[in-house]
């Protein structure tokens, strides 16, 4: 029998290809002649040929909808979600052969997803959406939000292309043709991204968290409320963008400016911290011997990378506020903060001083047209740097340095009780919103303290951030009967993400059952944070999860660190396994686009 197999999972990732291969092998075992069409994000779709469709006796669609349904009008067709095909592909195909019915494209209704080419989209009344996602670390939220938006857009019948601004740069990048053809631009970004290429397009701004948790509502709001931004226009979501409206595009709030600085600073912190840890391989004091490799590694990490941390933080806070003219005064102010002993707190203040002063000069200093071109390269850097530098030296530097010195002394000399309480607080904050503002506030606090050689809070923060996703994996293993098959698969992925310090791996579970998951996660995170601080564990690098343990001396007490992580994860995992209600007992969740685990949603 001639058969066409079509697979697509909601995210368009691994399950699409796994399902296609398993179904193809099963079909061959049945002696069928097979043509396969896969709809995924990893490579372009290769549609089955018209000849294959004409010869097909059966069309099997393992997807939420039938892509380009008009092709199969009049054919015997069977459709079911892809997660039903994975456990037993042979039984799935036998069922398809029994239950297939003559397909009528005109009556397929909302279950049909039409062609995604611009021409087909236009003819079907679809909207063309382009989106960009970017979170401060560029690791988890960036890609999970992109996946959620892509899934929701396809489920709504729109053509959508999502670019991710991750830690390795832009992926799935938007082309000029993509942008020209777009009806709306969605910027789900927690940091500053270049939006000049979207000039003249309706833009809707939101956060990665909102896009991840409510992707369908985000797209609906974007289609209804997106505006072409100008210097005097109201801002949808956060603020304006594009072309001549660049100054208004920078009015995005203190939190977003701070996260932009942190995102650019993080690679510096990671590289510097790991270089310092590597120098300790030769002995804790080996770097004191000049000319040795240990001394060179310490010079790279502590002598250079860590010294650049605060200037980079300040420079890119200023960049987020005032665009490129803010970078120079911001970095100058940040370097002054370092030399004055004001540390990361002074660097944050310097960044905001430089950014807003540069923005003020841009707006209010008017020059003749003949010398206007000197403004960005001479006038703005000079005036903003003078203002920032003088304020740092004569007003801010000394008191902030005293505050930072007092904080550092307190953290390094605090008793076990205070250490445990601080660890509990930081651990609970890391697990409260799993990548949201509270989580990021705790994380930024720990990263900033690395510049003062205060390493204990960072250890507690990373350990606690690993607890929720690891715990969800444990819960799905201990209470398998209470979780659906897609949830159990998501639990495995969550466990691996947890090992990598990607707290967001637990978000699908928290979105579906927040009243149980979030409190239990906070309890487990508090336990882990408290134990880490009580043991006196120090961590040199702000990211990497358990893989940092592979570097000697990156963590001073690796075994106890594992104990702390395991303790909190077991508390949360066992607790959720006991309190979780079975699938049949759970109340209906809002629509599929909420970020909760729907049928196969996270398995893709």
Secondary structure, DSSP 4 states (H G I P E B T S, - for coil): -EEEEEE--TT-SHHHHHHHHHHHHHHHHTT-EEEEEE--SSS---PPPHHHHHH-SEEEEESSSEETGGGGTTSEEEEE-THHHHTTHHHHHHHHHHH-EE--GGG-GGGEE---SHHHHHHTT--EEEEEEE-SSSSHHHHHHHHHHHHHHHHTT-EEEEEEEETTEEESPPPHHHHHH-SEEEEEESS----GGGTTSEEEEE-HHHHHH-HHHHHHHHHHH-EE--TTSPPSTT---SGGGHHHHT---HHHHHHHHHHHHHHHHHHHHHHHHHHHTT-TTGGGSTTSHHHHHHHHIIIIIHHHHHHHHHHHHHHHHHTTHHHHHHHHHHHHHHHTT-HHHHHHHHHHHHHHHHHHHHHH----GGGGGGIIIIIHHHHHHHHHHHHIIIIIHHHHHHHHHHHHHHHHH--HHHHHHHHHHHHHHHHHSSSSHHHHHHHHHHHHHHTTT--HHHHHHHHHHHHHHHHHHHHHHHTGGGS-HHHHHHHHHHHHHHHTT-GGGGHHHHHHSHHHHHHHHHHHHHHHHHHHHHHT--BS-SS-GGGGGGSTTSBS-HHHHHHHHHHHHHHHHHHHHHHPPPGGGSPPPS-GGGSS--TTTTT-
